[in-house]
Amino acid sequence: MGLVGRVPEVVTLDRLRASAAAGEGAAVLIVGEAGIGKSALAEEAAARSAAAGATVRVARAVPDEGAPAYWPWLRLFEDVPGLSPELLTATAAEGESPAAVRFRIAHRAVRALRSAGHLVLVVEDLHWADAASIGLLRLLCRELSGSRLLVIGTSRPAALDELPAVEVLRLEPWEAPAVGAYLAQEAGPAVHPSWVAAVHRLSGGNPLYVRELTRQLSREDRLRHPAGRMDVPAELRRLVGRRTAQLSAGCRELLGGAAALGAELDVTVLRAAASDPGAVDDLLAEAVAAGVLTDDPWRPALLVFAHDLVRQARYDELSRGERIAWHRRLADALEAAGAAAAEVARHRVRAAVDAGSRQRAVAACRAAAAAATAALDYAGTVRWQGHAVELAGDPVDRLARATAAYADGRLDLALDDCAAVLDSAERAGRAELAVEAALVVRGVAGWLAPALLLLCERALAVAGRHPRVLAQYAFLLADSGDVARAREISAEAMTLAEESGRPGDVAAAVHARHQVTDPFDQPAEVLALAARSCALGRPDAELWGRTWRIDAYLMAGDNAAAEAETLRLDTLAQRLGWPVARWHLLRARAARALLAGRLAEAEQLAGEAREVAVRMQDPNAVQLYHAFAAGLALHTGRSAEYLGAATEQLSVSLALPIGAAQLGRTALDAGATDTARLCWQHLRPRLPELPADSLRGYVLITGGELAAGLGDLEMARYCYPRVVRYAPVYLNSTTNCHGAATRALGTIASALGEHDAAVGHLTAAVTMEAGSPTFLAHAQLTLARALVARAAPGDRRRARELAVAAAAAGRRLGMPPVARSAQLLADETAGVRAGAGALTAREREVAELVADGLANRAIADRLVLSERTVETHVRNLLAKLGLSNRTQVASWLRTGSQR
């Protein structure tokens, strides 16, 4: 049967195949409802590709529970030179996350596919594909450029998130002419023309429905006569029932077993489970002749139902006794044939009706769960352990499900299971079970912290002072703000871990201790913990230790040591091959590039780190990208662009002091005063209550800058004496770089009118930033402004020299805000600009209202302007006058406009 309609789609597929053959790989997704003709179009594309000389492989995802991870890819990788199903297996290294291993598998598979030559891969029914298969597909789609691959997928609507770099063909129902063409093709020219409209109306243009209606009408010999009333079923399932009713009783019985077996029929297994094995071949031939079953042209050893709805219809017709009997016999046949554990378990569960069959089902589920875990298919592990829990209720099964749920990112299920396991552990006094339940969900806190703290407390009550539970408890307390208690408990965890001598205990205790160590006040202890972590001989502990060292060196301004440690991290990342290790490495390189003034490189590296974070499915890692982007925007002048993205998650940023401080500081740089004030409203009352944790120093310094910029001198005075001791520290890390803390202190002191202190801080900043041209330019510009504000003898000449140097650096490094503001200040101090004369009349009017302390909205009301227009005026006048924030406008009007 030829393909009906779909001419534009075939042309598109031919174009993409030609592009792939020429070395421009492509991917296309054929989308449409069940029966719309996705498979027919994909088969046409496969046939045309094979005729054009391409190697074609076809596979389909299946809805069966027993299907292993990467199922369609396992089929695609068979019998292709350079490819093997072994590429899709891997063993997790100690401490390596499931997402990291899946990414490693996908990366290896993509490399092999790119080297496989001109290959056309058809993956059907992606709406049933497992998460690992979809993850591999996403990565492959990103890496198609420069390959000779064409990937063709089929899926039902809304079943997949948008795939990258994929062309989508959305199949619509047939129009009446296409229905007429199909009727003529199937029944010949004798079809009465009145049937075209009738069949189109009854089928809605769905090709599957058209085909079923045509077969029904052909059997009844009605197509040669004018269209009349039809007793047509409302659903396809009833049409299928009428078709299968014509089959022999033996054929219908065998089709019941075939429907229970699954989407793909292994004739050997079906024969072993049948009541009359000798009749199986003839009965299957009868089903094929009737169009109920079809040969798979790409896998002739298998049969498939003409459509999965056909299989579902026959399965639903089975009585309870028939269904249980078939599943029991199929499980026995599959077990005897050495089939995959999940295939056996799927049928054992459906045949579990008494104590013996339930026991066999539980054993099969555990075996299937173990196989899924080995394949890193944690969703499969959750599913099979869940069946075991329902059948036996053993807390060990529930704990295994919790562990798999955590690995699969289903934290709510993991927490519920852990709580239930602790119920059992408390009743039975099982200490080790209680410990394991408390430690399933780790490395996360936030909104989960209260539930996780309760798990730890319950486990400690059963098991006593266990070092790993105490370490987890300390980590959670620190995240919840109870840093003092967290320090006490982390110290106890460290003591007990050292007594036990178990590396896992020590690693957990070191991690907890680092969580409660303030890098501002305890830099030596941070380095000591990093050294201890690196020396444990565990790859995960070494990775943490190296990243802690890099951040500590950056905060100390020892860029050479940070660079050396980054090289060691590079070696470790290459040895491990973990995505999380590469993520840390890219972030370290991005920070070093930013500090060295290579801003484009820093942006590129940060973007690459973000891509790795997305592939790892780690939302926290993605959030850290935004923190780095905020610091980068300070130099590139793209703060407004960053703010546009950040405000999409404004509630998340405002909920945390660090988020409100960072976003508010960036908004201040961008001239978005209203956003800055909103952040300040959330941050201000929380500053006196900040816990003494690793973030407190940064939040106080940034909060002080924000207070100074917004004119809240009361809070600026609150912050300044509390952070002045951090003058030797650099606010640099792999998360965000903000330069020497003393530059921020100078800004705060200048706003407070303490001009000598400000000049002292900023003079020190210029010296400290000698190794970072990026922040040296900022320090020079800020010091120039402070000198102008102090107006002591010689200050104006020195300010001009600094401004000229900052402007030159800004131009050389690609820092427009610095170059523009510094040049304006240089011109003004040289007498080139006439101060207030550089402003338009409207800008002067706005400047005077800003100096009076009015917000943009109040100015807009006063001048009958839009708030956006006022914001533009404020941004322009600040740039023209070389000022960093609006609080400096009043001082400038008093002094600068008179010069």
N, C-alpha and C positions, 0 to 999 in steps of 0.2 A: 504494500500500500504506500503510495507517495504521500509526501507531506502536503497538507492542504493549507493554503494561505501562508502567513509568516514570511513573506518575501523580504520585507525590510530587515527583519531579524536575521534571516539567512545571509543577506548582504553584509550586515554588521559583523556577523561571525566570520565570514570569509575575509573581511578586511583585517580583523584582529588576528586571524591565523597567519595572514601574509605578513603582518607586522612582526609577529613572533618569529616567523621563519627568517626575517631580515635582522634579527637580533634586538628587537624592541619588544620584550615580553609583555604580555597583557593578561588581564583577568576579566571575566564577565560573569554576572550573576543573572540567571533566568528566574524571574519571580512570577508566581501566579498561584491561584487557588488550586485545590485538588482537582485533577482531571482536565486542566486547562490546556495541556499539551506541552508541558515543560520537558518531559522525557522524550517525546517525539522530536522536538526541536534539537535537544542535546544529541540524540541518536543521529539525526541528519548531519549535525556539525561533526560528529565523530567519524561518520562514513566519508564525508567530503575531505576531512583531514587525512584519513588513511589513504584515500585515493590520491592525495597530493604528496604523499610520501612521508608524512609525519608518523612518528611512533605514537600510538593512541592507547591509553589505559583508562578504563572506566571502573568506578566503584560507587557504592552507595552507602550512606549511613542508614542504620536500621533502628527501629524503636525498641528492640528487644533489650531487656535488662541485662542479659548475658553478654552483650557486646562489649569487648574490652576497649580501653582508651586507644585512641588513634585508629579505630576500626577501619574506616575507609582508606586511610593512608597505608595501613598494613597491606590491604589488597592492592593498592596502586603500586607499591614498592616491589611486588612479586615479579620476577622474570624480566626485570629491566636492568641491563648492564650498568653497573655503578651504583645501583640502588639495592637495598635489602631491608626487610622488616627489622633487622637487628639495629638499624640506625635509630629506631624509635624506642629503644630500651636503654636504660642507664641506671646506675646505682648511685644513690645519694651519698655524698661524702658526709663525714661527721659534721653536724652543725649546719649543713646546707638545707635551705628551705625548699619545700615542694615546688614553689613557683620558680625558684632558681634552676632546679633540675629540669622542669618542663621547658624553660627558656633555652637551656643548654641543648636539650634534645631537638627542639625546633630549629635552633641556629645550625646545628650539625646537619639536619635533614635538608634545610634550605640550601646549604652549600652543595650538598650532593645533587639536589635537583637542578641547580643552576649549571652543573657540569654534565648533565645527562643528555645534552644535545637538543634537537628539535622534538619536543615532547608535548603532546596534548593530553591534559589530565581532565577527565570529566568526573565530578563528584556530585552524585545525585542525592536529593533529600537532605540537604544540609540542616533543615529544621529539626532533624533528629540527631544531629551530630553532637558528640560529647565536647566538653569545654576544651580539652586538650587538642582535639582535632581543629576546632575553630581557632584556637590560639596559633597553631601551626599555619593555618590558612592566612590569618592576618599578617603574620611575619612574612610569609612567602609573597603576599600581595605587595608589601612594602619593598621587597627586594627583587621584583621582576625586571626592573630596568636593566638593559644590557644582557638579558638572557634570551633563550630561544624557546621559552615556555609559554603555552597558552593554557590557562586554567578556566574551566567552564563549570560553574556550580548551578544547582537548581534548588529552589527553596520556596516555601509558602510565604505569603505576605507577612510582614511584621515579625518574622521569626528570628531575624538576625539584626544586630546593631549594624550600623553602616560600616562596610569594609573599606579599607584605604585603597585608593587607586584602582577601583573596580568600576567597570561600566555596567549599568543595570538595564536589563531588557525586561520590561513589565508586560506580560502577556495578558491581553484582554480577550473576552469571549469572541467567538466568531460572529461576524455579521452574516446577514441572510445569504449573500452570494457565496460565502465560504461553506455554509451549510448545504446549499444547492450543489456545489462542487463535490462535496463529500458524498451526498446521496447519489449523484451520477457516477462517481467512482466506484461505489459499493454495489449499487443495484442496476446500473446501466441507464441508457437513455429512456427506458420505458417508465421511469418514475414520473408520476403525474405532478405537474408544476405546483399544484396547490399544497403539496406536502412540504415544500420548502418553508413557507411562512409558518405552517403548523408546527413543524419540528423545531424551527428557530424559536417560536414562542414557548413551546413546552420545555425546551432544554435550556432556555436562557443563553444559548450560544456556547455552553460548556461542551467542549469536544467529547468528553467522556460520556456525558448524558446523550449527546447526539448519536454517538456510536451505539450505545445501549438501545436507544429508541429505534435506530435503524435496524438493528438485528431483530428486535421484537417485531417490527412491522414486516421485515422480510420473511420471518418464519410464518407469519400469519398471511403472507401474500397480499398485502393491502396497498403496497406502494404503486401498483399499476392503476389503481382506482382513485377517484377524487378523495381528498382528505375528508374524514368524517370524525365523529366523536370517538375519543379514545379513553379507555379506562386506564390512564397512565398513572403509575404510582407517583406520589409526591417526592419520594426520596430514591436515590440510587440503590439503596440497600434492598428495597422491595423489588426493584428491577433485577438485581442479582439473584434474589430468591427465586424469581420466576425462571431465570436461566438455568440455575443449578437444579431446579425441579425436574428438568428434562433428562438429567443424568441417571445412570443406574444406581440402585441402592448401594452397591459396593463402592462405586466411585464417590458417592456422597459421603459415605462413612470414611473413606480414605482422605477425602478433602477436609473432614473434621480434624483428623490427626495432623494433616499438613498445616491447617490454620493454627493448631496448638503449637506446632514446631516453630513457626516464626515466619519472618518475611522472606527468607531464603530457604529453600528446601533441599536438604542433602538427602538424595534418594536412598543412599545406603542406610542412613539412620531411620528414615521412614519405613523402609522395608523391614528392618529389625524390630520395629515397634508394632508393625501391622499384624492383625489377626491371621491373615493369609498372605505370607510374604511372596508366594509364587505368583499371585495375581497382581502385584503392585505395578509392574511395568505396563500391563494392558490397561489398568485402571487410570494410570497417569496419562497414557496416550489418549484415552477417552476425554480426560479433562483438558488436555492441550488442544484436541480437535474442536472442543466446544468453546475454546477461547477463555476458559477459566484460568488455566495456567499457561505460561509462555516459557519458551527457552530463552535463556540469557545468552545472546550471541557472543558476549565477551567472556562468559564462563559457562561453557556448555555442560560441565558436570553438575550444574545446579539448575533448578527450576524456580520460577517466581510466580506469584499470583499476578494476573493481568493488572490488578490495582489493589492497593492495600485495603481499600474499602471492601473489596470482594472477600479478602481474608477475614476482615472483621465481621462481615455479615455471616459467614459460615461459622465462625467461632461462637458468635452469639446464639446461633441455633442449637448448639450442643446442650444437652441436658447436664445437670450437675454431675451425675454419675459418669456420663460419657467423658466429660471434661477431665475429671479426676483420674479416670482410668488411662486416658491418653497421656496425660502428663506423667503418671507413674511409669508407664511403659517407655515413654520417650526418655525419661531420666535414666532408666536402666540401660537403654540402648546407648545413650551418649556416654554414660560412665564406662560401659564396656569398651567403647571405641576410643577411650582416652580423650574425650572432648574437654574443652576449657571448663574450668571449675564453675564459672558464672553460668554457662549453658546448663550444666547439670543442676545447679542451685535454683535456677529459674523454674525448672519443672518440679523439683523436689518441694519447693514452697507451695506450689499450686496443687500438690498431691498430699499435703500434710493434713490428715484428718483424724489420726489416732496417735497414741504415745510412740509407737515404733516409727511411723512415718514422720512425726514431728522431730524425733531424735535424728533421723537421717537428714531431714531438712536443715536442722541447726548445724550439723557437721558440714553440710554442703555450703551453707551460707558463710561459715567461718573460712572455709577453703577459698571461696570466691572473694571474700574480703581480703584475705592474705594475698591473693593473686593481684587484686586491684591495687593494694598498697605497694606491692613490688613494682607495678607499672606506673606508680605515682598517680593513679586514678582515684583520688581521694573522694570524689563524689560517689564513685562506685563502692568504695569502702563504707561510706556512710549508709548507702542504700542496703548493702548486704548485712552489715552489722545491725541495721535497724530491723531487718527481717528476723535476725537471730534474737534480738531483744524481745520482739513481739511473740516469738515462739517459745522462748525459754526464760526470759526475764533475768538472766545472769548479769550481775553488776560488772563483771569483766567484759562482757560484750558491750555494755553501755559505755564503759570507759574507753574501749577501742573506738566506738562510734564518736565519742567526744573528741578524741585525739584526731581522728580523720576530719571531723567537722571543723576543728580549729585550722588544720592544714588547708582545708578547702575554703576558708574565709567565712564559715557559717558560725559566727561567734555566739549567737543567741542559742542555737541548738547545743553547742559545746557547753555553754554555761548551765543550761537546764540539765544536761546529762551529768555534769560534774556534781551538781547539787544532789541529784538522785543517787549517784555513787557514794557520796559522803553520807547520805542517809543510811545506806547499807553498811558502810564502814563503821559508822557510829553504833549501829545495832549489833554488829558482830565483833566490834573491837579490832578491826583489821587496820593496823597502823599504816602499812605500806600502801594499801589501797587508798587510804585517806590522803597520803602524801601525793600519790600520783594524780588524784583528782584535783588537788589544789594547784598542781603545776602544769596542767594541760594548756591553759590559756596564759601565755606569758609574753612579755615584751610589749604589751599594750596596756593602756589605762584609760584615762579620760572618763567617759560616761560609764565605762565598765568597772571602774575602780571600786565602787561600793560593794558590788556583788563579788568581785575577786577578793577584796579584803575579808569578806565574810567567809569565803571558802578557806582562806589561809587560817583564820581564827579557829574554824571548826577542825581543820586538819591538825593544828598545833594542840588542840585539846585532846585529840585521839592519839597522836604520834609523839607528843612531847616537842622539845626544841630541836627540830630538824633543820640543818643549815640551809638547805635549798628553799624550804618553805619560809624560813626567816628572811632569806635574801629577797624572795618574791614579795614578802610582806613589807620589807623596808622600801623596796622600789615603789610599791603602790602608795605607801604613806608619803613618800617624797613627792610623788606626782599629785597627791591630794593636798599638799601644802603643810603637812605635819613633819617638817624637816628635822626638828630636834629629836622627835621620837624615832624617825627613820634612821638618823645617825646612830642612835643608841643601839637599835636592833641590827643595823648592818654591821656594827662592830662585833656584836655577839655572833652573828652569822659567820663573820670572818674567823673568829676564834674557833668555833665549832668545825668549820670547814678545814682549817689547818690541822685540827686534831684528827679529823677523819682521813685526811690525806687523799681524798678522792678528787681528781681533777675537775669533775663536773661540779662538785660542791664549791671548790675554790673559785672556779670561773664565775659561778652565779654570785658568790659573795663579793668578788672583785667588781663585778658589774653593778651590784647594788651600792657598793661603797663609792663608785664613781658617780652614781646618780645623786649622791648627797654631798659631793665635794664641790665647793665653790671655786671655779677656775680663777676668779678675780683675787680671792684671798688665799687660796691654797694651790698655787701653780706647781709647787714641788711635789705635793701629794698626788696631783693628777699625773705627773710624769712617772712617779713611783708605781702607781696603779697600772699605768700603761706598760711599764717594763715587766711588772708581775704578770699581766695578762699575756704579753708576748712570749713569756718564758714557760707557759703552761703546756705547750706542745699540742694545743688544740687549734685547728685552723680558724674556728669562729672567734676564739679568744684572741688569737694573734691579729685578726682583722680589726677587732675593736681596739686593741692596743695601739696599732699603727695609726688608726684614725684619730684616737685621742691625742697621740703625740703631735700629729700635724696641727691640730687645732691649738694645742698648748704652745707650740713654737710660733704659730701665727699671732697668738695673743701676746707673746713676748717680743714680737718684732724680729725674731731670728729667722729671717726668710731663707737663709742658706740651709739651716737645719731642716726647715720645713720642706725645702726642695729635695734634700737628701732622703728624708723619710718618704716623700712621694715616690722617689725612685724605688725604694724598698717595697712600697705598697704596689707599685707596678709589677715587680717581680712576683709578689704574692698573688696578685690578681691573675696573672698569666698562669701561674701554677695551679690555682684553684679552678679557674674558669667559671666562677660564680658570677651571675649578673649583679648581685649586691656588691661584690668586690669591685667590679668595673664601675658601678655607680659611685662608690666612694672615691675611686681613682679619678673619675671625670670631674667630680666636684672639687677635689684638691687641685687638679690642673687648672680648672676655671678660676679658682681663687688666686693662684699664682699668676695667671695671665692678667687678671684684673689689676693686681698690685703692680705688675710690671708695665702697665699701660697698654697692653695688647687687648683692647676692649672688644674688637670683633671676634678675636679668638676666644675670649672669655665667654661671650654670648653663645658662640657655636658649641663650646664644650658644655656649657650649662644646658643648652637645648638637647645635646646628646644624652646627658645624664637624665633629663626629664623623660626622654624616649625610653630609656632603660627602666625608669620607675614605672612608666605606664605599662610596659611589658611585664614587669614584676607584679602588677596589680596592687601596688602599694600607694594608697592615697596620701599617707603622711609624707612619703618621699616626694610626691608631686607637689605638696604644699611647700616643702623646703625649696623647691625650684622658684616659687613665687617670692620667697624671702630673698634669695640671691638676686632675682630680677629687680627687686626694689632697690637694692644697693647699686646695681649696675645702672639703673635709671638716673641715679644722682649724677652720673658722669655723662651719659649719653643725651640727657635732656628729654628722655621718653617717659617721664614720670606719668604723664597723662594717659599714655597707652597702657602702662602697667596698672594704673588706677582703674581703667575701664574693665580690665580683667578681674582685678581684686575685688571690686565692689559687687561682682556677681556672687561672692561668698562673704559679703559684709558681716552677716550675723556670726559666722565662724570666727572672723578676725576680731570682732569686738568682744567675743566671749572670753578671750584670753588676754591678759595684760601685754604679753609680748606681741600679739597680733595687733592690738590697738595702738601700741607705741610705734611699731614699724609702719603700719599703714598711715597713721597720723603724721609721722615725720616725712613720709614720701608725699603725702597730700600737701604738706606745707611747702615742700620744694616745688611742687607743680602749680602752686598758687590756688589750689582747690581749698580755700579757707573753710568753707562750710563742712567739707568732709573731715578736715583736720579738727575742727571744733567738735564734730560728732564723736570722733575717736577720743578726743580729750575728755569729753563728758563721761565716757565710759572708763577711762583710765584714771582720771584724777582722784576719785574717792578710794581707789584700790592701792595707790602708791604707798600710803602709810601701813598697809596691811600685807605687803608683799612678803612671802616666806623667804627665809635666808637660803635660797637655793642657787643653782648655777645660772639662773636667768636674772636674778635680782639686780645685779650691778648694771647689766646692759639696759634693763627696763628703766632704772632710775636715771641713767645718763640720757637715754633717748627721751624719757619723759621730761627731764629738765630742759632739753633743747626745745621740745614741743611747747612747754610752758613759756619759755622765753620768746619763742616765735609768735605765740598767740597773746602775749602781753600779760600772762598770769604770773606776775612777779612774786606773789606770795608763794606759789608752789615752786617757782624757780629757786627762791631762797631756801625752801625746804630741801630740794634735791641737792643743791650745790655742795653744802658742807658734808653731806653723806657720801658723795662720790669723789670729792677732791683728792682723796688718797689714791684713786685709780689713775692719776695722771700719767704714770709710767706705762700703763697698759694700752695695748692696741685692741680696738673693737673689730678684730679680724678673725674669721673662721671659715671653714668650708661652707657654712650656711649663709653667711653674709659678711661683707667687708665694709667697714665704716671708718677705717683709719684710726689714728691715735686718739685716745680718749681725751687727751688734753686739748685737742682742737674743739671738741664739744664743750669742754669746761670754759674755754675762752669765749665761746659764743654766749654761754649762760652768764658769765661774769660781765661781759659787755652789756647785755640787756639789763643787768642789775646796776649799771653805772659804775662798776668797779673796774675802771679802765686800765689801771696799772696792772691789776691781776690778770685782766684779759690779755693784755699785751705780753705779759710774762708767759702765760699758758701757750699763746699762739706762737711766740718766738721759739719755745721749746718744741712745739709741733713741727715747725719748719725744719728744725734740726733732726727730729725723730723720723721724719718722712723722707730723709735723703735717699733711702733705698727704694722708694715707691714714687715714681714721677706722677702717678695719678693723684695721690693724696698730697704730694708736695704742692701741686698747683692749687688745690683747695686750701691748704694751710696758708700759702702765700696770699691768696685773695682774702681769706678771712682775717689774717693779720693786717693787711692793708686797710680793711674797713675799720678794724679796731683802732688803728693809728689815726685815721681820719676822725673817728669819734673822740679820741683822747685830745687831739689837737695840741700836743706839746711841741715845743721847738724841735724842728727837724723831722717831725712825724710825717708831714705832708710830702716831703721829698722822698723819705724812705717808703712811704705808702705807694708813691708813683713807681718807684723801682720794682717793688714787689708786684704791683698790678701789671706792669709791662711784662715781667717774667711769667706771671700766671697766664696772661693772655697768649703769649707765645707758646707755652706748654699746652694750653687748651686747644689751640689750632693744630699743633703738631700731633696730639694724641687723639683728636676727634672728640673733643669735649665741648660742644657748642655753648652750654650754659656758662661754663667757666670762661671760655674765650670772650664771649659777648659781655658778660658782667665785668670782667677784669679790664677789657679795653675801654669800656665806658668810664670806669673808675680812673684808669690811667689818663684818659682825655680830660676828665674833670679836674683831676689834681694838677694837670699840666696847664690848665686854663683854656683848653681847646673848646670845651663845652661851656655854655653859659648857665649851667645848673638848671634852675627852674625854666629857663628859656628853652631847654630841650624838650619840655613838655608842651603838649597842646593845651588849649584853654580848658577843654573838658577834663584832660588828665590832671591839670592843676587843681581843678574843682574837686575831682575825686580824691586827689592826694590830701587835700585839706580835711575832707570828711573822714578819710582813713586815719589821719592824725588825731581826729577827735574821738577815735575809738569805735566808730560805727562799723557794723558788719555789712557785708555786701547787700543783703536783703534790705537793710535800712537805707543804705545809699541809693539803691534802686528806687525805693519808694520816694525818697527825697527829690531825686532828679528825674523821676518819671522815665526810668529806663528799665530794660529787662535785667534780671540778675546775671544772666550770662554776659551781657554787654559790660556790666560793671566789672565782672571777673576778668574780662579781657583787658579793660582799662588798667586794673590793678596790676596784672601781669606785665603789661607794657611799661608802666611807669617804674615798676621795680627794676626791670631790665635796663631802662634808660638811665636810671640813677645809680645802677650798680649795687642795689640793696638786695639782701637775701630774704627778708621777710617784711611784713607790713608794719611791725612795731618800730622799725628803724625810720619810717617816714617822718614822724613827728620831729625826731632829732635832726633829720636832714633839713626839714623846713626851717628849723631854728638856726642851723649853722651852714649847711651846704648851699642853700639858696641865696645866702648873703655874700658868698665868695665870688 
